[in-house]
Amino acid sequence: MGTYLNKGNSAFRDIVTHEYVDKSALIPKINATLNSESRYSCVTRCRRFGKSMAAKMLCAYYDKSCDSRELFVGLDAEKDKSFELYLNKYSVIYLDVTSFVARPELGNNIVRAIQKTISEEVKDAFPDVKYKDGSDLMDVLSAVHNATGEKFFFIIDEWDAICREFPARQKMKGDPNTVPPTILDEYVMLLRRLFKTQDSDEVFAGAYLTGILPIKKYNTESALNNFEEYSMISPANLAPCYGFTEKEVMLLAEQYNVSMEELKQWYDGYRIGKEKSIYNPYSVMKALKRDDCKSYWATTGAYDSVKTYIQMNYDGLKDDIIKMLSGEHIPVNTTAFQNDMHIINSRNDVLTVLIHLGYLAYDRETNKCYIPNKEVADEMNNAVGATSWSKLIEALNASQTLLESTVAGNEQAVASGIEQAHDENTSILAYNDENSLACVLSIAYIWARNEYVIHREYATGKGYADLVMIPRRNVNKPALVIELKFNHSADTAIDQIKRREYPAKIAEYTGDILLVGVSYNRDTKTHSCKIESVMRVKE
């Protein structure tokens, strides 16, 4: 077994012999593309969403140098009619691009080193084949195929590592009288040579690329437009093959005897394709094994990049970040992004790259993006705190004070705090009705999301509460039921809460409940607040 050619199944064996959530349903989907016009696949997800694990699984399944049947006993793939047809049938080339990017001694020779290293291993495996002098990797693979009929399955894990680490502006050394290609240019030329030449379909039964970013665009065309792409934004039928579904997390929660509700608040929120609820698998497993729901994102995310992106001076971007931190969903056009982290031309590009990085989720039905869960919200707050956004940092501090005033029952301070939030965010929202008032309140209570789960228009009793704030686990604070009135008194809002029996509906969450009525008078342009406490009768 080689380093790049036919690595065997040991990596996947290590995975399935521990706690493995079955994602082998991917195999029949890839099998259906083999030796067809759709044989080239590129799957992109944010970090820690199971891309590399899936690549190791495919390696074990297709690799003809080993017998992997036992590893798939009882898994979904084994039940499919195509399972036996392609099991251990191909020579597999497995390239983890990061293993080359992480070698500084290669300098500008990374792409040439990739070609040379894999070519030498293929030649050693097929010593009886005649190779022409000066053959590149594609020449070597073509020679093997022509001499033996051998077909290859090519797996490239973290295909875009070079694109992320070596932007186009970083030039290679060369003849000063010519314009040398960039490292990125040379890499793209290699991929085109492998997968878009006349011999490609003869040599490869299929290819499978994984990464964070979809394939780079040059002008409006993909550099490899013969690849089927499955991204965070457009996953097609591969959506449930990466990340954990709701059903999978429910089974894990039952197995570990942990709160499904808490796992959902921390790690759910991604709507990927038709899947309405996808969880970050790395964080879920960390939380289960450590019995501690918290942010595990900081150890895996591109924190510095996020800080850079959200500080970009595009019209409306800061307002969008503020809205999303308060729980709002923001319209986004993802079509113009060139799939290059170093080419950002607009607010839409910033939001799109943050979707691919996993810091934002995307709802394709509404074409809107949002912060998916508490884990990501915590990291986004950290990123904001590290920026020069003094105004927003002040707003977060004011929001914390507002929550403390609300819990303390200080009606005047709450009215003043909401009025301040309104005055400072008039560029975002103008008051027209109770819905716009609710949006401003969501912004005013941004900080509360650290301690509360906040619901807009929460179905309770006989109607809907404008805002319901449920304390998170181990937070010793009352639940808040907030009713908003536009040109009606705060007392009217409190009366409406009582008529609709909201407290009875949410009493299961906490022993104490605060009823908060907030009113805005359009004539006087002032806010008022009324707060009452409800004590649950304990049985």
Residue, then its C-alpha position, 0 to 999 in steps of 0.5 A: m500500500g502506498t502513500y498516495l496510490n492505494k492507501g488501503n482502508s486503515a483510516f476508515r477502519d479507525i473511524v468505524t471501529h469507534e462511534y460512527v454515525d453512518k454516512s455511507a449513503l454517499i457511496p451509492k450516490i457517487n457510484a451512480t456518477l462513475n464512468s458518466e458525464s457526471r463522474y467529477s464531483c466537488v463537495t464543499r462544506c465548512r470545517r469539521f463537517g465530515k468532508s475528510m471522513a467521507a473521503k477516507m470512506l470512499c478511499a476504503y470502498y474503491d481501493k482495489s489493494c484491500d478487502s473492505r467488505e467487513l467495514f461496511v457490514g450493516l451500513d446503508a451502502e451495503k444495502d444498495k444494489s451498486f455496492e458489490l459492483y464497485l467494491n474495491k474495484y479501482s486504483v485510488i489516488y488520494l491527495d491531501v493538499t494540506s500535506f504539501v501546503a504545510r511544507p515550507e521547504l517546497g517554496n514555489n514548487i508545491v504543484r511540481a512536487i505534487q506531480k513528481t511525488i505521485s508520478e513516481e509512486v504510480k511508476d513504481a506500482f506499474p514498473d512494466v509500463k513504458y513512460k516517455d521522458g518528461s512525462d507529467l502526471m497525466d502522461v503517466l496515468s494515461a500510459v498506465h491506462n493505455a498499457t493495462g486498461e487500468k482506471f483510476f479514482f482520484i480523491i483530492d481532500e482540501w482541494d482549495a488549500i492552495c487557493r486559500e493559502f496562495p492568492a493570485r497576487q503571490k507570484m512565482k519566481g521566473d524570467p523577469n522579462t516574462v509574467p510568471p504564472t502564480i502558484l494558484d495558476e499552476y495548480v489550476m492548470l494541473l487540475r485542468r490537465l487532469f480532468k479536462t483533457q481528451d484522455s481524462d474520461e478514459v483514465f478516470a472512473g471518477a474524481y472526488l474533491t473536497g474543500i471549503l470553497p467551490i471551484k474558483k471562477y475566472n470571470t463568470e466561468s468555473a475553472l473546471n466547469n465539468f465538475e458537479e458541485y455540491s456546496m453549502i448553498s447548492p448541495a443537491n441530493l448530498a445534503p444529508c451526507y455531511g453534518f448530522t441530521e436532526k434524527e441522528v442527533m436525537l439518537l445520540a442525545e438519547q444514547y448519551n442521556v443529554s438534553m436534545e434542546e440544548l444541543k439544538q440551541w448550540y449546534d443546529g441552525y444550518r438549512i442545507g438544501k432540503e435539509k431543514s436542520i443540520y448540526n455541526p458534527y464535530s461540535v456535537m461529538k465534542a459536547l457529548k464526550r465532554d458532557d459540556c455544551k460550549s463553543y468548540w468553533a474557536t479551535t477550527g474556524a478562520y477567526d482572523s478572516v472573519k474579523t477582516y471580512i466584517q470590517m470591510n467598508y461596504d454599505g450596509l454591512k455593519d447594519d447587517i451584522i448587527k441585525m443578524l446578531s439580534g436574530e434577524h435574517i438578511p437578504v443575500n445574492t450569492t451568485a457574483f462571488q468568485n469562490d476566492m477568499h481574496i477577491i471580495n468586491s461587495r457586501n454580498d461577497v462578504l456574506t457569501v464567503l461567511i456562508h461557505l466558512g460556516y459563520l452564516a447559514y443560508d436559506r435558499e427558499t428566502n435567499k437570506c442568511y443568518i447566524p445559525n446557533k449560539e456556538v457561532a453567535d459566540e464566535m461572531n461576538n468575539a470577532v466583533g469585539a476584536t474589531s474597531w467597531s466601538k459603536l457596536i461594542e458600546a451597544l453590546n454593553a448597553s444591551q447587557t445593562l438593559l437586560e439587567s434593568t429588565v430583570a431588576g424591574n426598573e421600568q424607567a431604565v428599560a424605557s430609556g435603554i430601548e429609546q437609546a437603541h432606537d435612536e442609535n439604529t434609525s439607519i437600520l429601522a424606522y418605526n412604522d408598526e409593532n413589527s418594526l418595534a420588535c426588530v429594534l427590541s431584538i437589537a436592543y437585547i442582543w446581549a441577552r442571547n448569551e443567557y436566553v433563547i429568544h423567540r419572535e412571535y412565539a405561539t403561546g396560549k391564545g395568541y402570539a407573544d412578540l418576544v419570549m426569552i427563555p433562560r438557557r440551562n443553568v441561567n438563574k434568571p426569570a423568563l421574559v414575555i414581552e408584548l409590544k404596542f405601537n400607539h397604545s399604552a404599556d398597561t394595554a400590552i400587559d393586559q393583553i399578555k394576561r388575556r392570552e395566558y402566556p405565563a401558563k404556557i411557558a411556566e414549564y421553563t422556569g419558576d419565575i416569569l416577568l411580563v414586560g409591556v413596551s409601548y411607543n407613542r408616535d406623537t411624543k416619540t417616547h417609549s414607556c415600559k410596564i413590568e410585572s412579576v408572575m410566580r409559578v405555583k409549585e405543586 
